[in-house]
Amino acid sequence: MKTIYALLAVLILVTACAPAAKPDAGAVQTAVAQTMAAQQPTATPIPPTATTKPTQAIPPTATPVPPTATPVVDLAGKEYSWNHLASQESGKVKIDIARIVIGDKAWIESVTGNDFTNGGAVDIYNDKPVVAEIIFKVTNNSDKPINVYTDQGKLVVGSEQIDLLDYAMYGEFGDDFSGEIFPGVTAIGGMWIGIKRSALEDIKKMQIFIDGPSDNNLNTLGPDYKFDIDLSERKNEPLPDDLK
């Protein structure tokens, strides 16, 4: 603003000192406009801000984890198992020796959770370093109830004779496979027995003897059962689905 006043003063002075020339109003206005324009600050152009596209996060590549291999347990000298070993029918009642497992008692306890002493209440297994599981499959193919006392049979291993009935109270599991079996019924059950005088590796065969079936009047309906079972081929067969 001071500059404008100074310019006007100069013009007035010039006009006053000049001979009688009349000042040009257009020239004055032009000079004032130029002075005003010179006083305006020059705007600094702001470059347009570039729009930055957000960077999409790339998920880390997952490192594939290889499956853990199931450790192979060497059961030699600890346990052996066989399925579907023998079958015999008498008086329309069929008995299958469906499965046999023999093993070191301490090992069987560790892998099955069985406590053969039942907290000290059972002592029949105490002096038996080897135990055996026998699963029977008993089928009545007749049209009437028949009695067969499977758990009252006898078993021979080496020079040792074992009464199955001694273990009936402590080691039985599954269906009631001994006693009265109704028509068309299949009962699957088993029992654990103890073996005292035969080492596990020496057990290569087993014999099982069971009295023949009878009716409710105690009439015998067929011959006794006798199973000669070869265990010389060492196997570790898993429990089949039909016995689960």
CORFENKA-V19554 format. One record per residue. N is the residue number from 1. RES is the residue in one letter. D_CENTER is the distance of its C-alpha to the mean C-alpha in Angstrom with 2 decimals. Layout:
n=<N;N>
res=<RES;RES>
d_center=<D_CENTER;D_CENTER>
This chain:
n=<1;2;3;4;5;6;7;8;9;10;11;12;13;14;15;16;17;18;19;20;21;22;23;24;25;26;27;28;29;30;31;32;33;34;35;36;37;38;39;40;41;42;43;44;45;46;47;48;49;50;51;52;53;54;55;56;57;58;59;60;61;62;63;64;65;66;67;68;69;70;71;72;73;74;75;76;77;78;79;80;81;82;83;84;85;86;87;88;89;90;91;92;93;94;95;96;97;98;99;100;101;102;103;104;105;106;107;108;109;110;111;112;113;114;115;116;117;118;119;120;121;122;123;124;125;126;127;128;129;130;131;132;133;134;135;136;137;138;139;140;141;142;143;144;145;146;147;148;149;150;151;152;153;154;155;156;157;158;159;160;161;162;163;164;165;166;167;168;169;170;171;172;173;174;175;176;177;178;179;180;181;182;183;184;185;186;187;188;189;190;191;192;193;194;195;196;197;198;199;200;201;202;203;204;205;206;207;208;209;210;211;212;213;214;215;216;217;218;219;220;221;222;223;224;225;226;227;228;229;230;231;232;233;234;235;236;237;238;239;240;241;242;243;244>
res=<M;K;T;I;Y;A;L;L;A;V;L;I;L;V;T;A;C;A;P;A;A;K;P;D;A;G;A;V;Q;T;A;V;A;Q;T;M;A;A;Q;Q;P;T;A;T;P;I;P;P;T;A;T;T;K;P;T;Q;A;I;P;P;T;A;T;P;V;P;P;T;A;T;P;V;V;D;L;A;G;K;E;Y;S;W;N;H;L;A;S;Q;E;S;G;K;V;K;I;D;I;A;R;I;V;I;G;D;K;A;W;I;E;S;V;T;G;N;D;F;T;N;G;G;A;V;D;I;Y;N;D;K;P;V;V;A;E;I;I;F;K;V;T;N;N;S;D;K;P;I;N;V;Y;T;D;Q;G;K;L;V;V;G;S;E;Q;I;D;L;L;D;Y;A;M;Y;G;E;F;G;D;D;F;S;G;E;I;F;P;G;V;T;A;I;G;G;M;W;I;G;I;K;R;S;A;L;E;D;I;K;K;M;Q;I;F;I;D;G;P;S;D;N;N;L;N;T;L;G;P;D;Y;K;F;D;I;D;L;S;E;R;K;N;E;P;L;P;D;D;L;K>
d_center=<91.83;94.29;94.45;95.56;98.32;99.46;99.65;101.66;104.01;104.58;105.28;107.71;109.41;109.72;111.03;113.52;114.78;114.85;117.93;117.72;114.73;112.55;108.88;106.46;104.03;101.56;101.52;100.93;98.01;96.53;96.85;95.22;92.33;91.80;91.86;89.33;87.02;87.30;86.22;82.97;79.89;78.24;74.70;72.22;69.99;66.32;64.26;61.55;58.22;55.81;52.80;49.79;46.78;43.74;41.47;38.07;35.33;33.26;29.61;28.45;26.66;23.03;22.43;19.56;16.98;16.37;12.90;12.44;13.47;11.90;14.88;16.98;18.24;21.82;22.27;25.97;28.06;25.19;23.91;24.65;23.55;25.19;24.83;27.73;30.51;33.52;34.93;38.30;40.04;42.98;44.83;42.29;39.41;36.86;34.82;31.97;30.67;27.16;25.36;26.50;24.69;26.95;26.11;27.33;27.21;26.07;23.21;22.09;22.31;20.16;17.19;17.56;18.95;22.08;25.29;28.01;30.71;29.34;30.60;33.80;34.80;34.26;36.20;36.11;33.32;34.92;36.98;34.48;32.65;30.87;28.97;28.25;26.17;27.92;26.55;29.36;29.49;32.81;34.28;37.61;39.18;42.43;43.77;44.26;42.45;42.44;41.88;40.10;39.34;36.47;35.66;39.33;39.38;39.99;38.11;39.76;38.16;40.73;43.62;41.60;41.83;39.22;39.76;36.55;38.09;38.00;34.20;34.01;34.10;31.44;28.90;28.55;25.46;24.67;27.58;31.18;32.05;35.46;38.59;39.48;37.42;38.42;39.32;36.54;33.84;31.13;29.82;26.85;26.74;27.09;28.24;28.03;31.31;32.70;34.64;37.31;39.55;37.45;35.34;31.95;33.24;36.35;34.74;35.34;36.29;36.23;38.51;37.82;40.78;40.59;43.63;44.23;43.61;46.27;47.32;48.02;51.51;50.13;51.43;49.57;48.14;47.27;47.18;44.91;41.59;41.35;38.34;38.79;35.39;35.14;32.44;34.06;31.50;28.62;25.25;21.62;20.50;17.14;17.56;18.63;17.71;21.25;20.96;17.85>
